Amino acid sequence: MYLVTGATGSLGRRIVRQLRENEQPVKAFVRLSSSFGELEDRGAEIFIGDLKEERDIVKACRDVKYIISSHGSGKDAQALDYRANIDLIDRAVANNVEHFVFISVLGVDRGYQDSATFKAKREVEKYLIASGLSYTILRPSGFANNIIPLAERFRDTGIYFSIGDQKNRSSIVSTDDLAKIAIASTQIEAAKNQIFAVGGPDILKREDIPRILARLFNREPIVINPPLELFDGLRIGVGLINPQLNKSLGTLRTLLANEFFCTIDEIARLESTFEMKMESLESFLHRYVGQ
């Protein structure tokens, strides 16, 4: 039995789908307010709970062989990115779980102090490594599905909105590939007790993305590119009204201000270990929104 947290998120939903397509038993940890009907229809066991409640984590981890932690933090990195994962690891140890897969983030080890999410995930990585569990830590670059809304707007208007330096590079990963790797990590010996940077096969500059969309939809892009300083100004203004929201914007600011790409060697190691060819962003978008 697999336990998947964040099961209705963009990654977790794909993990559950792929597991059920392979007729694997899976327990999907969901919130009551989320849309989980599709997962139930696919034959997943639905566990309705709150990751902020340790008692729910204790119940969810019963009779579980593998745990894939794929939930995000929303606005509460302390409770979800950190505390919930620590509790999951503790229960995995207590229940003799065979393998724990943790979805971290590329660049987590760079010491970004403005992002509570990055700091939390790094501390969870350390805790997991020291726990004695068999583990795999995946550090993905940006998720390709996050580009879908931008692509749909581009398809309808020709407008592409992007903040900050357009020369900044990334290795946007197919969310389907990431789900496949997360599942395979529980079975492949070479993936055990390892950390993998996970990205697509191409190192893309931000300015490359509207060019990809232009090819997909055969129209000239109108790129709106406000400077990062404008975001900083808006963040300061928000902070005067809502200090907590200001803090939560630190992760977005970190993502906007820095580069997150995998090296050629990192992608080669990934493809060799998991015996797969990583999908490009252009291919992913063509499958989901292309004409």
Residue pairs with C-beta under 8 A, 6 or more apart in sequence:
1 25
1 26
1 27
1 45
1 63
1 64
1 65
1 66
2 19
2 24
2 25
2 26
2 27
2 64
2 65
2 66
2 67
2 68
2 183
2 186
3 26
3 27
3 29
3 47
3 60
3 61
3 64
3 66
3 67
3 68
4 12
4 15
4 16
4 19
4 26
4 27
4 28
4 29
4 68
4 70
5 12
5 29
5 51
5 67
5 68
5 69
5 70
5 71
5 84
5 88
6 12
6 29
6 69
6 70
6 71
6 72
7 13
7 15
7 16
7 28
7 29
7 30
7 36
7 39
7 44
7 70
8 28
8 30
8 31
8 34
8 35
8 36
8 39
9 70
9 71
9 72
10 143
10 145
10 146
10 175
11 70
11 103
11 143
11 175
11 178
11 179
11 182
12 28
12 68
12 70
12 71
13 38
13 39
14 175
14 176
14 178
14 179
15 68
15 70
15 179
15 182
15 183
16 26
16 28
16 39
16 42
16 44
17 39
17 42
17 179
18 179
18 180
18 183
19 26
19 44
19 183
20 26
20 39
20 42
20 43
20 44
22 183
24 183
25 45
26 44
26 45
27 44
27 45
27 46
27 47
27 60
27 64
28 36
28 39
28 44
28 45
28 46
28 47
29 47
29 49
29 51
29 60
29 71
30 36
30 39
30 46
30 47
30 48
30 49
31 48
31 49
31 50
32 48
36 46
39 46
40 46
47 59
47 60
49 56
49 57
49 59
49 60
50 56
51 57
51 71
51 79
51 80
51 84
52 76
52 79
52 80
52 83
52 84
54 87
57 84
57 87
57 88
57 91
58 91
61 67
61 88
61 91
61 92
61 95
61 97
62 95
64 92
64 95
64 97
65 97
65 98
65 99
66 97
66 98
66 99
66 100
66 101
66 186
67 88
67 92
67 97
67 99
67 100
67 101
68 101
68 103
68 182
68 183
68 186
69 85
69 88
69 100
69 101
69 102
69 103
70 103
70 182
71 80
71 84
72 80
72 81
73 79
73 80
73 81
73 116
73 117
73 120
74 80
75 244
75 245
75 248
77 116
77 117
77 119
77 120
77 248
77 251
78 116
78 120
81 116
81 117
81 120
81 121
81 124
82 120
82 123
82 124
85 102
85 120
85 124
85 127
85 128
86 124
86 127
88 100
89 100
89 124
89 127
89 128
89 131
89 133
91 97
92 100
92 131
92 133
93 131
93 132
93 133
97 133
98 134
98 186
99 133
99 134
99 135
99 136
99 185
99 186
99 192
100 128
100 131
100 133
100 134
100 135
100 136
101 135
101 136
101 137
101 138
101 182
101 185
101 186
102 124
102 125
102 128
102 135
102 136
102 137
102 138
103 138
103 140
103 178
103 182
104 121
104 122
104 124
104 125
104 137
104 138
104 139
104 140
104 195
105 117
105 118
105 121
105 139
105 140
106 139
106 140
106 141
106 171
106 197
106 198
106 199
106 260
106 261
106 262
107 118
107 139
107 258
107 260
108 118
108 121
108 122
108 125
108 139
109 122
110 118
110 258
112 118
112 119
112 254
112 258
113 119
114 250
114 251
114 253
114 254
115 250
115 251
115 253
115 254
116 247
116 248
116 250
116 251
117 251
118 251
118 254
125 137
125 195
128 135
128 137
129 135
129 137
129 193
134 192
134 193
135 192
135 193
136 185
136 186
136 191
136 192
136 193
136 194
136 195
136 196
137 194
137 195
137 196
138 178
138 181
138 182
138 185
138 195
138 196
138 198
139 195
139 196
139 197
139 198
140 173
140 178
140 198
140 199
141 170
141 171
141 172
141 173
141 197
141 198
141 199
141 200
141 260
141 261
141 262
142 170
142 171
142 172
142 173
142 255
142 260
143 172
143 173
143 175
143 178
144 172
144 173
144 174
144 175
144 200
144 279
144 281
144 284
144 285
145 175
145 284
145 288
147 172
147 209
147 281
147 285
148 285
148 288
148 289
150 160
150 161
150 209
150 213
151 213
151 216
151 285
151 288
151 289
152 289
153 159
153 160
153 161
154 160
154 210
154 213
154 217
154 221
155 213
155 216
155 217
155 289
155 291
157 222
158 219
158 220
158 221
158 222
159 221
159 222
159 224
160 209
160 210
160 213
160 221
160 222
160 223
160 224
161 224
162 206
162 209
162 210
162 223
162 224
162 225
163 225
163 226
163 227
163 228
163 230
163 231
163 256
164 206
164 225
164 227
164 228
164 231
164 256
164 257
165 206
165 228
166 205
166 206
166 207
166 223
166 225
167 205
167 206
167 207
168 205
168 206
168 258
168 259
169 203
169 204
169 205
169 259
169 260
169 261
170 199
170 203
170 204
170 206
170 259
170 260
170 261
171 199
171 200
171 202
171 203
171 204
171 260
171 261
171 262
171 267
172 199
172 200
172 204
172 281
173 198
173 199
173 200
173 278
174 200
174 278
174 279
174 280
174 281
174 283
174 284
175 284
176 279
176 284
177 198
177 200
177 276
177 278
177 279
178 198
180 274
180 276
181 196
181 198
181 270
181 274
181 276
184 191
184 274
185 191
185 192
188 273
188 274
190 273
191 273
191 274
194 273
196 266
196 269
196 270
196 273
197 262
197 263
197 266
197 270
198 262
198 270
199 261
199 262
199 266
199 267
199 270
199 278
200 278
200 279
200 280
200 281
200 284
201 267
201 277
201 278
201 279
201 280
202 280
202 281
203 261
203 262
204 261
204 281
207 223
209 281
210 221
210 223
211 221
212 281
212 282
212 285
213 221
213 285
214 220
214 221
215 282
216 282
216 285
216 286
216 289
216 290
216 291
217 290
217 291
218 291
228 253
228 256
228 257
231 253
231 256
232 253
235 246
235 249
235 253
236 246
238 245
238 246
238 249
239 245
239 246
262 270
267 278
270 278
271 277
271 278
